[in-house]
Amino acid sequence: MLLPGWGADGQTRLKAAKVVVAGAGGLGCPAAIYLAAAGIGDLVVLDKDAFELSNLNRQILGWQQDVGRPKAEAAAEKLRALNPEIAVKSLVVEITEDNIHTLIQDATVVVDAMDNWRTRFLLNAACVAQRRPLVHAGVFGLYGQIITIIPGKGPCLRCLLPEAPREVSRFPVLGATPALFATLQVMEVLKLIVGFGEPLTGRLLLFNGENMEFSTVTIDRRPDCPVCAYL
């Protein structure tokens, strides 16, 4: 609250906000922790899977005793313990074309913490249709990317990736990589809600952890984008 442009009014806006975290994995777990700690009043965690032992190096809301438990439920339990003054809702659900619009209904911001492109593109299309900001991040090994999508004010995920990348079922991830990008996602979410700073709209932030280099690429809206061209 001591930050310039934040204050009591900014904290009140966080309390009144609803953030949907799509995925309780390597990105979603640390993102949800920092969103809860910041005081997001209504936090929704979506995930269809259960914790596995191999998840625990990065999915930090899953502990040894949570192996086999639904990720969303175990995560929400810890988030409520961290901040009992906020509402935390867990949904053990697969995101589909049939339910996506209901799942993000009334969201102030949506966090893309998924690990597959099919669901990411569903989130993107639904957020564009409902005019809801979407903070996308993706990681691989020691590499990552993040962009903030504000429908009508910048490119969407389909502008960035007209063709869907090949899906990879298992890929290497150093736990610190999604932790880094989750905190960057939270920073973007909080800036959007409080209303200060400059979000990564139309700018793709890239990180190479092998040589510790950040770079930014400008992304333009595509006039022929099948998702957002009509805005």
N, C-alpha and C positions, 0 to 999 in steps of 0.2 A: 504493500500500500504506500510505501515511501517513494516508489518510482514516480517520476514526473509523468502526468497523464493517466495515472492509475487511481490512487486515493480511495476513499470510501465508495464513491460512485462506481468505480471500476469493479470493486469487490462485490458490490450489490448486483452488477450485471452478471458476474460469474455465478452468483447464487441463484439468479433467475434463469440461467442458461441450461439447455439440455444438449449433451454431447453423446453421440452414439459412436462407440468404439467397435468397429467391425473386425473381429478377430481377437482372440486372447492368447496369441502366440508371442514370438520374440519381440514384435513391435507393440502389440496390444497390451501386454502385461506392464511394461514400464510406462507406457503412455497413460494407462488407466491409473497407475499409482500417482503420477505427478498431477493428473487432472483432479483426482480426489483430494490430494494434498492442497491444491490451489483453491479448492472450494467450489468446484462446479456443482451446482445444486441438484441436477438430475443427470445421472451417469448411467448409460445403458451399455452392457457388454454382451456382444453376440458371438457365439462360437458353438459349433455342432460336435466338436471332438472332445475326447478325454485326454488327460495328461498321460504321457509316456515317459519312461525314465530318460530317454534320449533328449527330451524337451528341456530338461531342467538346467542346462548350461545357459539358457537365454530366456526362458519363459518363467520369469522370476516370481510370479504369483502361484506357481506350482511347486510344492515342496515334496519331500519323499513320501509323506503320508497321503499326498493327493494323487499319486499314480493310480490310474484307473477311474478317477472322479471326473465328471464333466468340467472342462476348463472354466466355463462361464460361472458355474456355481462356486467352485473353489476360489476363483478370483474375486467374485463379489463378496464372499464371506470375509476375506482379508481387507478389502477396500472399506467395508462397513466398520471394521475394527479400527482402521486407520483414521477414518473421519465419520463418526456416527451422526454428524450434523447434516449430512447430505443423503439424498435418496439414490440408492444403487440398485439397479434392476439387472438380473441376469436372464438371458434367453438362450437355452440350449436348442439351437435351430440352425438349419442350413439356409443360407441366403439364396433365394430363387427369384425368378421373374414374377412368380405369383405373390410373393410376400414382401419384396424389397420396398415397395412404396409405403406399405404399412409400417415396416420396421424403422424407417427413417422419418416417419411423419412427426412433425413438430420439432425436429432437431434444429438446434441453432447452428451446429457444425457437425460434420461426419468425419471420422478418422478412418482412413483406409489402412488397416493393419493386416491385410490378407496376404496369402502366400500363393495365390493363383490368379491368372489374368482373367479368366472367365468371370469370377466374382468381382474383381476390380472394375471391369467394364460394366457390369450390372450396377454397381454402386455409382459409377460415373454417370451413366445414362439417367438413373433415377434422381440423382442430385441435380443434374442439369434440368430435368423436367420439373422438379419441385423448387428450383432456384435456391438450393442449399449449398453452402460452401463445403468443399471436400478437400481434406489434406491428405495427399497421397505420398506414400514412401514405399520403397522397395529395397531389399538388400540381397547380397550374394557374397559370401566369403568376407572379405574386408572392404567390399565396395557397397556403395549405396546411392540413392537418389531421392529427392523430395521436391514436390511442387504443390502449390496451393491453387485449387480450382475455384474460382468465383464465377458462376455462370453469368454470361453476358458481359463480363469485364475482362476476360482473358481466355486463353485456350483451355479446352478440356482434355481429358486423357486420350481421347480418340484423335485430337489434333496432334498430340505428341506421338501417338502410336497408331497410325491408320490401319496397320496390319497387326493382329494379335501375335505377340511373341510365342515361341514354342513353350508349352508347359513342361516343367521339370518336376517330377514327383518328389525327388530327394536331392538336396543340394547343400554344399558346405556353408556354414555360417559360424563365424566367431561371435560369441555372445555379446561382446562389446559393440559390435556393429549395429544390430538392431536397437541396442540401448541408446546409442548416439542418435540415431534417426528418430526414435520415439520421443526423445526429449526435444529435438528440433520440431517434431510435429506438435508437441504440446505448446511450444513457444509460439508457433503459428496460430494455434487455436486460441490461446489466451489473448494474443494481439487482436485477432478478429473480433472477439467478444468484447474486450475492454475498449477497443477502438483507438489504438495508437500504433505507431511504427509502420513499416512497409512490408506487407506479406509477399511471399514468393509467387505472385500472380504473373504468369508469363515468363517466369524464370525457373529453370530447372537447376537445382543445386546438386552437384555431383561430388562424391568423396572417394578417394583412393587411399585406403588405410595402409597399404604397403609402403607408400612413400609420404604419407600424411599430407596430401594435396587436396584442397577444395577448389572447385571451379564452378562457374555459373554460365549456363547457356540460355540465350533468349529464345523463347518459343512463341511463335505467332499463331493466332487463330487461323484455321483453314476455312476459306470461304465455302468449300465443298464438304465440310465435316458433316457426316450423317447424323451426328448427335446434337451439335450446338449451333450449326450454321443459321438456324431460323431465329436465334435470339437477336 
